[in-house]
Amino acid sequence: MTSPVTVVGGAGRTGRLIVADLLAQGVEVRVVSRRAGRAADLRSRGVATFDADVRDGRGLDAALAGSAGVVYLVEPGTANSGPDRPETTLYQGVRNVLAACSPQLERFVLVSSIYVTRPDHYFNEWGRLLDWRLRGEDAVRASGFPYTVVRPSWLTDEPAGRAGVRLERGDRGDGKISRSDVAQACVHALSSPAAVGLTFEMYTDPGVAREPWEALFAGLAKEPAPGG
């Protein structure tokens, strides 16, 4: 992956795993956070941190200038109204970041979740969380940037590689996946030709040997282009 990569939400639990994986590959990393002042540990490792707010776009231009890749994994609020409602982070925030990206952006990876196409799920009672996640996905798919949308199932703190990983399309399943596996999927998607144009769910697959990420991506059918 060409440097730099900006991780929006990189000071969170899964975001820090993505940052660590990128640093291990020698990639220059930037982190966008509303609480960048609390990320001294990241700065000590050579990560540039930007205090920016995706909800109104403040500070995003500087953070994203010249970025070759972006990973977006901002956790939403769950209020039905006000500045922390899911609409502001899961939809408007995605649009604000897309608008600040360079036309030469090589890859945009969005971390969403399972259930987004199931509006009757109880998650949607929290500020229409699922509806706005899906609207954010749609904005990425329509952006014109090379993209990958990752939909993790329920997150665990198991180390990566303990079990196989199953990628699916169609949002019909349920299950669990480790944060570390999600982080690896995002990092590999940044540079994988097979991951371009994919939206997929992630599940742990016990008893199955881990396949290489490129093979997992290549096993999924491409989705039609927006309007196609």
N, CA, C and O of each residue as an XYZ file, in Angstrom:
912
protein
N       0.839     -1.194      0.000
C       0.000      0.000      0.000
C       0.870      1.238      0.000
O       1.805      1.346      0.793
N       0.569      2.165     -0.879
C       1.293      3.436     -0.910
C       0.955      4.253      0.336
O      -0.182      4.236      0.807
N       1.944      4.964      0.862
C       1.725      5.824      2.023
C       1.311      7.225      1.565
O       1.566      7.609      0.423
N       0.671      7.985      2.457
C       0.204      7.593      3.785
C      -1.209      7.025      3.752
O      -1.953      7.210      2.789
N      -1.558      6.332      4.828
C      -2.919      5.842      5.018
C      -3.507      6.558      6.229
O      -2.885      6.618      7.290
N      -4.700      7.096      6.061
C      -5.383      7.772      7.155
C      -6.441      6.844      7.732
O      -7.306      6.347      7.010
N      -6.366      6.615      9.037
C      -7.338      5.756      9.730
C      -8.263      6.678     10.528
O      -7.861      7.250     11.541
N      -9.486      6.811     10.065
C     -10.464      7.682     10.714
C     -11.147      6.848     11.802
O     -11.892      5.913     11.513
N     -10.874      7.210     13.056
C     -11.284      6.377     14.174
C     -10.162      5.474     14.636
O     -10.403      4.460     15.291
N      -8.944      5.835     14.300
C      -7.796      4.989     14.585
C      -7.372      4.941     16.040
O      -6.501      4.148     16.397
N      -7.968      5.774     16.895
C      -7.631      5.733     18.316
C      -8.526      4.769     19.089
O      -8.342      4.585     20.293
N      -9.498      4.148     18.406
C     -10.366      3.175     19.051
C      -9.726      1.797     19.121
O      -8.595      1.606     18.675
N     -10.458      0.835     19.687
C      -9.876     -0.492     19.937
C      -9.505     -1.210     18.643
O      -8.385     -1.704     18.513
N     -10.419     -1.272     17.695
C     -10.099     -1.920     16.419
C      -9.182     -1.040     15.591
O      -8.299     -1.544     14.895
N      -9.379      0.259     15.657
C      -8.532      1.180     14.904
C      -7.072      1.058     15.265
O      -6.208      1.122     14.390
N      -6.781      0.883     16.546
C      -5.388      0.743     16.969
C      -4.757     -0.532     16.414
O      -3.562     -0.555     16.122
N      -5.545     -1.582     16.269
C      -5.023     -2.811     15.661
C      -4.685     -2.582     14.190
O      -3.673     -3.081     13.698
N      -5.525     -1.835     13.497
C      -5.239     -1.504     12.096
C      -3.968     -0.680     11.999
O      -3.110     -0.940     11.155
N      -3.850      0.318     12.872
C      -2.648      1.154     12.883
C      -1.405      0.293     13.117
O      -0.397      0.460     12.432
N      -1.475     -0.616     14.073
C      -0.321     -1.465     14.385
C       0.066     -2.329     13.189
O       1.249     -2.483     12.887
N      -0.929     -2.893     12.511
C      -0.634     -3.732     11.341
C       0.000     -2.912     10.224
O       0.928     -3.374      9.560
N      -0.494     -1.708     10.019
C       0.087     -0.845      8.976
C       1.520     -0.460      9.316
O       2.396     -0.495      8.451
N       1.761     -0.093     10.571
C       3.117      0.271     10.980
C       4.075     -0.904     10.804
O       5.231     -0.715     10.425
N       3.597     -2.110     11.078
C       4.443     -3.295     10.929
C       4.854     -3.513      9.478
O       5.869     -4.154      9.206
N       4.061     -2.977      8.542
C       4.382     -3.084      7.123
C       5.180     -1.883      6.621
O       5.489     -1.783      5.433
N       5.507     -0.978      7.533
C       6.295      0.189      7.149
C       5.497      1.287      6.482
O       6.063      2.136      5.793
N       4.182      1.282      6.680
C       3.319      2.287      6.059
C       3.252      3.528      6.945
O       3.126      3.413      8.164
N       3.334      4.699      6.347
C       3.127      5.947      7.077
C       1.638      6.064      7.425
O       0.778      5.938      6.553
N       1.346      6.306      8.702
C      -0.039      6.283      9.171
C      -0.415      7.628      9.784
O       0.365      8.255     10.500
N      -1.633      8.042      9.476
C      -2.254      9.183     10.127
C      -3.514      8.687     10.833
O      -4.182      7.766     10.363
N      -3.824      9.303     11.957
C      -5.036      8.946     12.701
C      -5.889     10.185     12.897
O      -5.395     11.233     13.314
N      -7.174     10.057     12.593
C      -8.148     11.115     12.832
C      -8.990     10.715     14.024
O      -9.535      9.612     14.067
N      -9.098     11.615     14.998
C      -9.890     11.339     16.190
C     -10.388     12.653     16.761
O      -9.709     13.677     16.675
N     -11.583     12.618     17.348
C     -12.066     13.799     18.064
C     -11.304     13.985     19.364
O     -11.378     15.051     19.975
N     -10.570     12.960     19.800
C      -9.800     13.026     21.042
C      -8.337     12.686     20.764
O      -7.730     11.870     21.457
N      -7.791     13.323     19.745
C      -6.416     13.021     19.340
C      -5.414     13.336     20.448
O      -4.326     12.761     20.485
N      -5.776     14.243     21.344
C      -4.885     14.579     22.442
C      -4.615     13.418     23.376
O      -3.635     13.431     24.120
N      -5.487     12.400     23.346
C      -5.309     11.238     24.205
C      -4.508     10.123     23.520
O      -4.375      9.030     24.069
N      -3.989     10.392     22.352
C      -3.295      9.354     21.580
C      -1.783      9.551     21.594
O      -1.117      9.364     20.576
N      -1.247      9.928     22.750
C       0.202     10.156     22.846
C       0.980      8.892     22.534
O       2.088      8.963     22.001
N       0.415      7.728     22.861
C       1.115      6.479     22.587
C       1.280      6.251     21.094
O       2.283      5.687     20.658
N       0.297      6.690     20.302
C       0.405      6.560     18.851
C       1.454      7.522     18.299
O       2.244      7.156     17.429
N       1.455      8.736     18.804
C       2.451      9.713     18.331
C       3.869      9.251     18.659
O       4.795      9.507     17.889
N       4.046      8.580     19.784
C       5.374      8.099     20.159
C       5.873      7.026     19.203
O       7.066      6.726     19.175
N       4.958      6.439     18.408
C       5.334      5.409     17.434
C       5.441      5.988     16.026
O       5.567      5.246     15.052
N       5.390      7.317     15.922
C       5.558      7.962     14.626
C       4.273      8.200     13.867
O       4.311      8.532     12.682
N       3.122      8.036     14.529
C       1.832      8.255     13.880
C       1.450      9.722     13.996
O       1.501     10.295     15.085
N       1.069     10.329     12.888
C       0.574     11.704     12.904
C      -0.896     11.677     13.314
O      -1.701     10.988     12.687
N      -1.252     12.421     14.359
C      -2.627     12.438     14.833
C      -3.271     13.788     14.533
O      -2.637     14.836     14.651
N      -4.528     13.739     14.147
C      -5.269     14.944     13.769
C      -6.552     15.012     14.582
O      -7.355     14.079     14.589
N      -6.727     16.134     15.266
C      -7.952     16.371     16.023
C      -8.984     16.919     15.046
O      -8.976     18.109     14.731
N      -9.860     16.060     14.573
C     -10.844     16.446     13.555
C     -12.184     15.823     13.899
O     -12.252     14.835     14.631
N     -13.238     16.402     13.370
C     -14.599     15.946     13.669
C     -15.313     15.630     12.369
O     -15.605     16.527     11.578
N     -15.593     14.351     12.148
C     -16.238     13.957     10.896
C     -17.646     14.517     10.791
O     -18.164     14.676      9.686
N     -18.276     14.820     11.923
C     -19.671     15.252     11.912
C     -19.860     16.558     11.159
O     -20.863     16.739     10.469
N     -18.892     17.477     11.288
C     -19.001     18.749     10.571
C     -17.845     18.972      9.597
O     -17.798     19.998      8.919
N     -16.916     18.022      9.521
C     -15.805     18.126      8.582
C     -14.629     18.925      9.086
O     -13.628     19.051      8.381
N     -14.718     19.474     10.296
C     -13.633     20.301     10.820
C     -12.338     19.515     10.914
O     -12.285     18.457     11.541
N     -11.280     20.048     10.278
C      -9.947     19.456     10.376
C      -9.660     18.321      9.415
O      -8.551     17.786      9.409
N     -10.634     17.941      8.604
C     -10.428     16.777      7.737
C      -9.502     17.063      6.559
O      -8.761     16.176      6.134
N      -9.530     18.271      6.028
C      -8.714     18.565      4.843
C      -7.243     18.318      5.108
O      -6.560     17.712      4.283
N      -6.748     18.776      6.240
C      -5.327     18.590      6.564
C      -5.006     17.119      6.789
O      -3.952     16.637      6.372
N      -5.913     16.409      7.448
C      -5.658     15.001      7.756
C      -5.622     14.136      6.508
O      -4.873     13.161      6.451
N      -6.414     14.477      5.518
C      -6.571     13.628      4.338
C      -5.754     14.085      3.139
O      -5.693     13.379      2.133
N      -5.130     15.243      3.226
C      -4.361     15.762      2.100
C      -3.275     14.776      1.681
O      -2.405     14.429      2.479
N      -3.328     14.327      0.434
C      -2.309     13.432     -0.092
C      -2.407     11.995      0.369
O      -1.515     11.200      0.076
N      -3.469     11.634      1.086
C      -3.595     10.250      1.556
C      -3.817      9.305      0.383
O      -4.622      9.577     -0.507
N      -3.095      8.192      0.396
C      -3.270      7.186     -0.652
C      -4.404      6.227     -0.319
O      -5.042      5.679     -1.217
N      -4.656      6.024      0.976
C      -5.716      5.120      1.410
C      -6.392      5.665      2.643
O      -5.794      6.413      3.416
N      -7.650      5.285      2.825
C      -8.425      5.686      4.000
C      -9.146      4.461      4.546
O      -9.739      3.689      3.792
N      -9.091      4.290      5.860
C      -9.940      3.319      6.547
C     -10.846      4.106      7.477
O     -10.372      4.896      8.293
N     -12.155      3.888      7.354
C     -13.140      4.632      8.154
C     -13.835      3.656      9.087
O     -14.508      2.730      8.633
N     -13.674      3.861     10.404
C     -14.348      2.999     11.378
C     -14.718      3.802     12.612
O     -14.236      3.540     13.715
N     -15.568      4.765     12.407
C     -16.024      5.633     13.485
C     -17.220      4.991     14.173
O     -18.181      4.594     13.516
N     -17.159      4.891     15.498
C     -18.277      4.333     16.258
C     -19.347      5.400     16.452
O     -19.029      6.540     16.791
N     -20.610      5.041     16.242
C     -21.678      6.032     16.339
C     -22.180      6.211     17.757
O     -21.981      5.357     18.620
N     -22.840      7.350     17.980
C     -23.703      7.444     19.144
C     -24.996      6.704     18.840
O     -25.205      6.251     17.714
N     -25.850      6.581     19.821
C     -27.105      5.857     19.603
C     -28.323      6.690     19.972
O     -29.418      6.152     20.136
N     -28.140      8.005     20.106
C     -29.271      8.875     20.433
C     -30.184      9.025     19.218
O     -29.745      8.894     18.076
N     -31.444      9.299     19.479
C     -32.400      9.508     18.392
C     -32.338     10.918     17.833
O     -32.873     11.180     16.756
N     -31.690     11.835     18.556
C     -31.567     13.207     18.090
C     -30.295     13.804     18.663
O     -29.647     13.208     19.523
N     -29.945     14.985     18.179
C     -28.762     15.652     18.691
C     -27.512     15.369     17.885
O     -27.562     14.617     16.912
N     -26.381     15.963     18.274
C     -25.162     15.874     17.463
C     -24.525     14.491     17.428
O     -23.686     14.235     16.564
N     -24.892     13.596     18.331
C     -24.285     12.263     18.353
C     -25.208     11.178     17.823
O     -24.947      9.994     18.035
N     -26.271     11.553     17.144
C     -27.139     10.538     16.540
C     -26.386      9.823     15.419
O     -25.483     10.416     14.828
N     -26.720      8.586     15.109
C     -25.982      7.820     14.107
C     -25.872      8.505     12.747
O     -24.880      8.308     12.046
N     -26.840      9.283     12.367
C     -26.781      9.965     11.065
C     -25.507     10.780     10.920
O     -24.931     10.843      9.834
N     -25.055     11.414     12.020
C     -23.931     12.346     11.909
C     -22.605     11.651     11.660
O     -21.731     12.212     11.000
N     -22.439     10.427     12.182
C     -21.162      9.737     12.021
C     -21.202      8.672     10.937
O     -20.235      8.502     10.193
N     -22.311      7.956     10.844
C     -22.383      6.826      9.920
C     -22.733      7.242      8.502
O     -22.475      6.494      7.559
N     -23.314      8.417      8.336
C     -23.678      8.892      6.992
C     -23.007     10.227      6.679
O     -22.186     10.312      5.767
N     -23.359     11.274      7.440
C     -22.781     12.572      7.133
C     -21.272     12.560      7.306
O     -20.556     13.183      6.522
N     -20.777     11.861      8.318
C     -19.332     11.777      8.516
C     -18.626     11.100      7.361
O     -17.560     11.542      6.932
N     -19.222     10.017      6.851
C     -18.650      9.337      5.686
C     -18.607     10.287      4.493
O     -17.599     10.361      3.790
N     -19.687     11.002      4.270
C     -19.731     11.940      3.146
C     -18.693     13.045      3.308
O     -18.054     13.441      2.333
N     -18.520     13.546      4.529
C     -17.529     14.608      4.750
C     -16.115     14.105      4.477
O     -15.302     14.827      3.901
N     -15.819     12.881      4.882
C     -14.486     12.324      4.625
C     -14.291     12.088      3.130
O     -13.236     12.417      2.588
N     -15.279     11.531      2.466
C     -15.178     11.329      1.017
C     -14.925     12.651      0.298
O     -14.125     12.712     -0.636
N     -15.603     13.703      0.732
C     -15.448     15.011      0.084
C     -14.050     15.579      0.282
O     -13.576     16.357     -0.545
N     -13.385     15.199      1.374
C     -12.049     15.728      1.659
C     -10.934     14.894      1.040
O      -9.770     15.293      1.076
N     -11.276     13.745      0.476
C     -10.258     12.873     -0.121
C      -9.757     13.430     -1.445
O     -10.491     14.087     -2.184
N      -8.494     13.151     -1.725
C      -7.910     13.528     -3.013
C      -8.525     12.711     -4.141
O      -8.855     11.543     -3.938
N      -8.686     13.297     -5.325
C      -9.166     12.508     -6.466
C      -8.257     11.329     -6.800
O      -8.686     10.383     -7.461
N      -7.003     11.379     -6.346
C      -6.053     10.301     -6.609
C      -6.081      9.208     -5.531
O      -5.206      8.343     -5.515
N      -7.058      9.236     -4.644
C      -7.145      8.220     -3.598
C      -7.143      6.825     -4.207
O      -7.893      6.550     -5.144
N      -6.300      5.946     -3.677
C      -6.162      4.596     -4.235
C      -7.168      3.596     -3.658
O      -7.564      2.651     -4.341
N      -7.584      3.801     -2.397
C      -8.516      2.837     -1.807
C      -9.229      3.458     -0.610
O      -8.621      4.167      0.192
N     -10.523      3.181     -0.504
C     -11.324      3.597      0.647
C     -11.934      2.335      1.250
O     -12.685      1.623      0.584
N     -11.611      2.064      2.506
C     -12.147      0.899      3.205
C     -13.085      1.387      4.304
O     -12.677      2.140      5.188
N     -14.333      0.960      4.245
C     -15.332      1.338      5.241
C     -15.657      0.129      6.107
O     -15.964     -0.944      5.587
N     -15.590      0.298      7.426
C     -16.002     -0.747      8.350
C     -17.437     -0.470      8.761
O     -17.717      0.532      9.418
N     -18.334     -1.347      8.380
C     -19.755     -1.219      8.674
C     -20.131     -2.313      9.664
O     -19.425     -2.486     10.657
N     -21.202     -3.053      9.443
C     -21.552     -4.171     10.320
C     -22.579     -5.057      9.624
O     -23.211     -4.655      8.647
N     -22.730     -6.275     10.151
C     -23.833     -7.103      9.687
C     -25.151     -6.459     10.141
O     -25.151     -5.549     10.970
N     -26.239     -6.928      9.603
C     -27.608     -6.483      9.909
C     -28.025     -5.211      9.182
O     -29.177     -4.799      9.317
N     -27.146     -4.571      8.417
C     -27.512     -3.262      7.851
C     -28.675     -3.340      6.872
O     -29.370     -2.346      6.660
N     -28.895     -4.506      6.271
C     -30.015     -4.637      5.343
C     -31.233     -5.270      6.016
O     -32.177     -5.687      5.345
N     -31.202     -5.337      7.365
C     -32.308     -5.932      8.119
C     -32.900     -4.878      9.059
O     -32.630     -4.899     10.260
N     -33.701     -3.959      8.521
C     -34.177     -2.820      9.320
C     -35.052     -3.201     10.501
O     -35.269     -2.375     11.388
N     -35.562     -4.427     10.540
C     -36.377     -4.851     11.677
C     -35.542     -5.307     12.871
O     -36.090     -5.572     13.941
N     -34.216     -5.400     12.701
C     -33.360     -5.787     13.817
C     -33.405     -4.697     14.894
O     -33.534     -3.512     14.586
N     -33.297     -5.117     16.168
C     -33.455     -4.155     17.261
C     -32.376     -3.076     17.277
O     -32.587     -2.023     17.877
N     -31.227     -3.302     16.638
C     -30.211     -2.243     16.541
C     -30.795     -0.968     15.942
O     -30.365      0.134     16.280
N     -31.763     -1.118     15.061
C     -32.296      0.047     14.359
C     -33.160      0.919     15.260
O     -33.542      2.021     14.867
N     -33.468      0.450     16.445
C     -34.230      1.264     17.384
C     -33.382      2.392     17.961
O     -33.919      3.340     18.534
N     -32.066      2.298     17.814
C     -31.150      3.298     18.349
C     -30.803      4.304     17.266
O     -29.768      4.179     16.612
N     -31.645      5.282     17.073
C     -31.359      6.347     16.123
C     -31.294      5.896     14.683
O     -30.602      6.516     13.876
N     -32.015      4.805     14.330
C     -31.980      4.253     12.963
C     -30.540      3.906     12.570
O     -30.107      4.158     11.445
N     -29.825      3.330     13.509
C     -28.407      3.026     13.322
C     -28.141      2.222     12.054
O     -27.209      2.532     11.312
N     -28.936      1.207     11.801
C     -28.700      0.356     10.633
C     -29.013      1.087      9.335
O     -28.293      0.946      8.346
N     -30.088      1.869      9.341
C     -30.429      2.634      8.137
C     -29.295      3.571      7.745
O     -28.945      3.685      6.571
N     -28.721      4.244      8.753
C     -27.669      5.211      8.440
C     -26.356      4.520      8.071
O     -25.587      5.040      7.263
N     -26.097      3.351      8.659
C     -24.922      2.590      8.210
C     -25.055      2.247      6.726
O     -24.101      2.392      5.961
N     -26.222      1.801      6.334
C     -26.420      1.435      4.933
C     -26.306      2.652      4.034
O     -25.752      2.560      2.939
N     -26.824      3.797      4.479
C     -26.688      5.023      3.674
C     -25.208      5.394      3.521
O     -24.787      5.851      2.458
N     -24.422      5.196      4.584
C     -22.984      5.467      4.489
C     -22.309      4.527      3.516
O     -21.463      4.950      2.728
N     -22.674      3.251      3.560
C     -22.151      2.286      2.576
C     -22.483      2.738      1.156
O     -21.622      2.736      0.276
N     -23.728      3.123      0.948
C     -24.148      3.527     -0.391
C     -23.354      4.736     -0.886
O     -23.032      4.835     -2.070
N     -23.040      5.659      0.038
C     -22.239      6.827     -0.343
C     -20.850      6.405     -0.803
O     -20.320      6.960     -1.766
N     -20.259      5.429     -0.126
C     -18.940      4.929     -0.523
C     -19.019      4.247     -1.884
O     -18.180      4.483     -2.753
N     -20.030      3.403     -2.063
C     -20.161      2.677     -3.329
C     -20.398      3.617     -4.508
O     -20.008      3.313     -5.635
N     -21.032      4.750     -4.251
C     -21.333      5.700     -5.325
C     -20.243      6.755     -5.507
O     -20.361      7.615     -6.380
N     -19.177      6.701     -4.693
C     -18.186      7.777     -4.668
C     -17.296      7.831     -5.903
O     -16.764      8.889     -6.240
N     -17.132      6.701     -6.575
C     -16.185      6.636     -7.684
C     -14.794      6.217     -7.261
O     -13.949      5.947     -8.115
N     -14.528      6.156     -5.940
C     -13.232      5.692     -5.455
C     -13.203      4.157     -5.432
O     -14.239      3.524     -5.229
N     -12.037      3.565     -5.636
C     -11.918      2.115     -5.409
C     -12.202      1.832     -3.926
O     -11.577      2.438     -3.055
N     -13.117      0.939     -3.638
C     -13.577      0.781     -2.262
C     -13.680     -0.697     -1.875
O     -13.712     -1.596     -2.714
N     -13.729     -0.891     -0.559
C     -14.100     -2.173      0.044
C     -14.953     -1.850      1.257
O     -14.582     -0.997      2.064
N     -16.092     -2.516      1.400
C     -16.951     -2.360      2.580
C     -16.896     -3.660      3.381
O     -17.254     -4.726      2.881
N     -16.446     -3.555      4.626
C     -16.283     -4.706      5.509
C     -17.403     -4.672      6.545
O     -17.592     -3.668      7.233
N     -18.146     -5.781      6.652
C     -19.245     -5.878      7.620
C     -18.912     -6.944      8.667
O     -19.245     -8.113      8.475
N     -18.261     -6.561      9.769
C     -17.949     -7.551     10.806
C     -19.224     -8.047     11.485
O     -20.222     -7.331     11.563
N     -19.171     -9.287     11.976
C     -20.203     -9.783     12.872
C     -19.838     -9.350     14.291
O     -19.039     -8.430     14.460
N     -20.404     -9.992     15.310
C     -20.128     -9.596     16.693
C     -18.630     -9.708     16.978
O     -18.008    -10.729     16.686
N     -18.059     -8.647     17.551
C     -16.617     -8.575     17.730
C     -16.157     -9.250     19.017
O     -16.792     -9.127     20.063
N     -15.032     -9.969     18.916
C     -14.385    -10.567     20.082
C     -12.950    -10.061     20.150
O     -12.467     -9.408     19.225
N     -12.278    -10.366     21.244
C     -10.891     -9.949     21.420
C      -9.913    -11.109     21.246
O      -8.780    -11.041     21.722
N     -10.345    -12.165     20.572
C      -9.451    -13.286     20.279
C      -8.328    -12.826     19.336
O      -8.549    -11.966     18.485
N      -7.139    -13.392     19.485
C      -6.060    -13.065     18.544
C      -6.413    -13.514     17.129
O      -7.194    -14.446     16.936
N      -5.836    -12.848     16.163
C      -6.055    -13.231     14.766
C      -5.446    -14.598     14.495
O      -4.458    -14.988     15.117
N      -6.049    -15.318     13.558
C      -5.479    -16.563     13.095
C      -5.793    -17.777     13.932
O      -5.288    -18.861     13.640
N      -6.616    -17.639     14.974
C      -6.960    -18.789     15.814
C      -7.879    -19.766     15.088
O      -7.900    -20.956     15.401
N      -8.642    -19.257     14.111
C      -9.591    -20.091     13.361
C      -9.692    -19.542     11.945
O      -9.142    -18.489     11.621
N     -10.404    -20.282     11.122
C     -10.646    -19.804      9.775
C     -11.566    -18.594      9.768
O     -12.241    -18.298     10.754
N     -11.580    -17.910      8.651
C     -12.469    -16.765      8.460
C     -13.355    -17.043      7.250
O     -12.879    -17.476      6.200
N     -14.637    -16.789      7.413
C     -15.588    -16.967      6.316
C     -16.113    -15.600      5.887
O     -16.625    -14.837      6.706
N     -15.981    -15.303      4.605
C     -16.543    -14.078      4.037
C     -17.801    -14.434      3.268
O     -17.823    -15.412      2.521
N     -18.848    -13.643      3.450
C     -20.118    -13.897      2.771
C     -20.668    -12.606      2.190
O     -20.267    -11.506      2.572
N     -21.587    -12.769      1.265
C     -22.346    -11.659      0.695
C     -23.822    -11.876      1.015
O     -24.267    -13.012      1.180
N     -24.579    -10.781      1.101
C     -26.027    -10.897      1.226
C     -26.575    -10.599      2.604
O     -27.790    -10.465      2.749
N     -25.727    -10.487      3.637
C     -26.162    -10.081      4.973
C     -27.277    -10.976      5.522
O     -28.296    -10.483      6.007
N     -27.077    -12.270      5.443
C     -28.103    -13.198      5.931
C     -27.647    -13.957      7.187
O     -28.460    -14.622      7.829
N     -26.369    -13.866      7.541
C     -25.839    -14.700      8.604
C     -25.771    -14.038      9.960
O     -26.257    -12.924     10.157
N     -25.158    -14.748     10.892
C     -24.922    -14.271     12.248
C     -23.674    -14.990     12.757
O     -23.313    -16.050     12.244
N     -23.026    -14.422     13.751
C     -21.837    -15.071     14.273
C     -20.903    -14.084     14.931
O     -21.309    -12.995     15.334
N     -19.624    -14.483     15.036
C     -18.613    -13.670     15.698
C     -17.366    -13.591     14.820
O     -17.152    -14.403     13.920
N     -16.552    -12.576     15.121
C     -15.273    -12.422     14.434
C     -14.356    -11.620     15.355
O     -14.833    -10.742     16.074
N     -13.070    -11.897     15.350
C     -12.156    -11.160     16.223
C     -11.803     -9.806     15.624
O     -11.721     -9.654     14.405
N     -11.595     -8.828     16.494
C     -11.167     -7.507     16.050
C      -9.869     -7.599     15.250
O      -9.684     -6.881     14.268
N      -8.974     -8.489     15.681
C      -7.692     -8.616     15.002
C      -7.869     -9.116     13.577
O      -7.154     -8.682     12.674
N      -8.821    -10.031     13.367
C      -9.094    -10.497     12.010
C      -9.695     -9.377     11.161
O      -9.369     -9.248      9.981
N     -10.564     -8.577     11.755
C     -11.139     -7.440     11.028
C     -10.033     -6.468     10.632
O     -10.012     -5.962      9.510
N      -9.110     -6.212     11.564
C      -8.003     -5.301     11.262
C      -7.173     -5.825     10.100
O      -6.820     -5.071      9.194
N      -6.860     -7.125     10.125
C      -6.081     -7.689      9.032
C      -6.816     -7.603      7.703
O      -6.209     -7.322      6.670
N      -8.127     -7.847      7.730
C      -8.905     -7.752      6.492
C      -8.843     -6.346      5.918
O      -8.693     -6.172      4.709
N      -8.957     -5.341      6.782
C      -8.915     -3.947      6.311
C      -7.551     -3.611      5.717
O      -7.467     -2.990      4.658
N      -6.494     -4.018      6.396
C      -5.145     -3.701      5.917
C      -4.875     -4.397      4.586
O      -4.324     -3.779      3.675
N      -5.248     -5.661      4.456
C      -5.033     -6.361      3.191
C      -5.919     -5.794      2.078
O      -5.512     -5.763      0.917
N      -7.126     -5.346      2.431
C      -8.021     -4.777      1.416
C      -7.459     -3.493      0.816
O      -7.785     -3.145     -0.319
N      -6.620     -2.788      1.566
C      -6.050     -1.540      1.060
C      -5.189     -1.749     -0.183
O      -5.049     -0.843     -1.005
N      -4.613     -2.941     -0.318
C      -3.699     -3.175     -1.435
C      -4.092     -4.350     -2.314
O      -3.381     -4.663     -3.269
N      -5.202     -5.006     -2.018
C      -5.590     -6.185     -2.776
C      -6.443     -5.832     -3.984
O      -7.508     -5.237     -3.818
N      -6.014     -6.176     -5.196
C      -6.868     -5.950     -6.366
C      -8.181     -6.715     -6.278
O      -9.204     -6.245     -6.774
N      -8.163     -7.892     -5.649
C      -9.375     -8.706     -5.567
C     -10.418     -8.114     -4.633
O     -11.591     -8.477     -4.714
N     -10.010     -7.196     -3.735
C     -10.946     -6.617     -2.771
C     -11.679     -5.395     -3.306
O     -12.618     -4.916     -2.671
N     -11.270     -4.885     -4.458
C     -11.906     -3.673     -5.001
C     -13.345     -3.980     -5.400
O     -13.622     -4.956     -6.096
N     -14.254     -3.118     -4.939
C     -15.652     -3.271     -5.313
C     -16.399     -4.335     -4.543
O     -17.455     -4.788     -4.984
N     -15.869     -4.748     -3.389
C     -16.518     -5.791     -2.600
C     -17.208     -5.216     -1.372
O     -16.699     -4.295     -0.733
N     -18.364     -5.767     -1.052
C     -19.025     -5.585      0.238
C     -19.237     -6.986      0.800
O     -19.843     -7.832      0.143
N     -18.745     -7.236      2.006
C     -18.853     -8.599      2.529
C     -18.971     -8.602      4.045
O     -18.545     -7.670      4.727
N     -19.573     -9.698      4.560
C     -19.661     -9.944      5.982
C     -18.513    -10.864      6.399
O     -17.994    -11.630      5.587
N     -18.120    -10.780      7.682
C     -17.017    -11.575      8.207
C     -17.467    -12.393      9.402
O     -18.102    -11.878     10.322
N     -17.125    -13.693      9.376
C     -17.450    -14.600     10.482
C     -16.255    -15.499     10.768
O     -15.493    -15.841      9.863
N     -16.096    -15.879     12.031
C     -15.148    -16.923     12.385
C     -15.676    -18.262     11.865
O     -16.877    -18.528     11.906
N     -14.765    -19.092     11.379
C     -15.140    -20.403     10.843
C     -14.306    -21.467     11.550
O     -13.277    -21.893     11.026
N     -14.741    -21.902     12.741
C     -13.929    -22.850     13.526
C     -13.688    -24.156     12.775
O     -14.548    -24.632     12.034
N     -12.522    -24.713     12.978
C     -12.201    -26.004     12.384
C     -11.758    -25.938     10.943
O     -11.469    -26.968     10.334
N     -11.699    -24.733     10.387
C     -11.283    -24.556      8.995
C      -9.938    -23.832      8.985
O      -9.750    -22.866      9.724
N      -9.020    -24.282      8.170
C      -7.710    -23.640      8.076
C      -7.847    -22.246      7.470
O      -8.664    -22.020      6.578
N      -7.045    -21.331      7.963
C      -7.076    -19.962      7.452
C      -6.566    -19.908      6.011
O      -5.473    -20.389      5.711
N      -7.363    -19.322      5.137
C      -6.929    -19.095      3.754
C      -6.251    -17.743      3.646
O      -6.524    -16.855      4.453
N      -5.373    -17.563      2.669
C      -4.795    -16.230      2.441
C      -5.894    -15.227      2.117
O      -6.904    -15.577      1.507
N      -5.692    -13.984      2.527
C      -6.723    -12.961      2.308
C      -7.049    -12.789      0.838
O      -8.216    -12.625      0.479
N      -6.047    -12.824     -0.014
C      -6.314    -12.630     -1.441
C      -7.246    -13.717     -1.968
O      -8.113    -13.447     -2.799
N      -7.066    -14.952     -1.483
C      -7.946    -16.039     -1.904
C      -9.362    -15.840     -1.368
O     -10.336    -16.127     -2.062
N      -9.477    -15.347     -0.131
C     -10.803    -15.086      0.439
C     -11.535    -14.005     -0.354
O     -12.721    -14.134     -0.658
N     -10.807    -12.940     -0.682
C     -11.428    -11.865     -1.477
C     -11.822    -12.369     -2.853
O     -12.915    -12.079     -3.341
N     -10.931    -13.124     -3.476
C     -11.175    -13.594     -4.841
C     -12.342    -14.564     -4.914
O     -12.920    -14.748     -5.985
N     -12.702    -15.192     -3.792
C     -13.809    -16.119     -3.771
C     -15.176    -15.472     -3.740
O     -16.190    -16.168     -3.780
N     -15.222    -14.151     -3.668
C     -16.489    -13.439     -3.622
C     -16.787    -12.809     -4.971
O     -15.900    -12.245     -5.611
N     -18.044    -12.908     -5.403
C     -18.442    -12.285     -6.672
C     -18.500    -10.772     -6.509
O     -18.897    -10.256     -5.464
N     -18.099    -10.079     -7.557
C     -18.184     -8.625     -7.568
C     -19.641     -8.190     -7.586
O     -20.497     -8.878     -8.143
N     -19.919     -7.040     -6.971
C     -21.270     -6.496     -7.014
C     -21.393     -5.554     -8.207
O     -20.386     -5.019     -8.670
N     -22.587     -5.344     -8.704
C     -22.736     -4.439     -9.852
C     -22.410     -3.009     -9.463
O     -22.616     -2.598     -8.321
N     -21.903     -2.261    -10.423
C     -21.611     -0.851    -10.193
C     -22.910     -0.102     -9.937
O     -23.949     -0.494    -10.469
N     -22.889      0.984     -9.125
C     -24.099      1.757     -8.887
C     -24.723      2.221    -10.209
O     -24.041      2.766    -11.077
N     -25.997      1.998    -10.337
C     -26.691      2.384    -11.556
C     -26.542      1.391    -12.673
O     -27.097      1.584    -13.755
N     -25.778      0.294    -12.424
C     -25.520     -0.675    -13.460
C     -26.453     -1.867    -13.406
O     -26.346     -2.773    -14.233
